[in-house]
């Protein structure tokens, strides 16, 4: 029996952009909402780090002195990974994605991502900050984090490609 052309099922071709409605529920997440969701999620993750920086900043001799705790970078990365991973495992979305009507699904069949897929999807962008890129680390992070805003016809960024996921609209 020849393989079916139905997208996503075992032994069948992977989904293509034309398999999804252009708008509405189950359509591919558009770049605008994906960008907005990422911005909300970044704000939620970075806010505690900014609070720590505000508390540790002091003025010495009329000069502002920023004392960055050594644990802040690893804590920021850990919190970012945990936030994204647990959110996707528990509800298929982060708070940003919920606000913008998006959810993460498996690329192959549209089901809930596995624990491993959600972890890999979270690790890809945040691991860039652990690389010895010096002043370019934040720019590299934003580039990787933002690849889903473009991401070709299916709007799949590097985290989605690595984890085998896709972001869909819920409304």
PyMOL commands that set and color helices and strands:
alter all, ss='L'
color gray80, all
select helices_A, chain A and resi 17-19+31-56+71-91+95-99+115-130+134-145+147-150+158-163
alter helices_A, ss='H'
color red, helices_A
select strands_A, chain A and resi 57-60+63-66+102-106+165-169
alter strands_A, ss='S'
color yellow, strands_A
deselect
rebuild
show_as cartoon
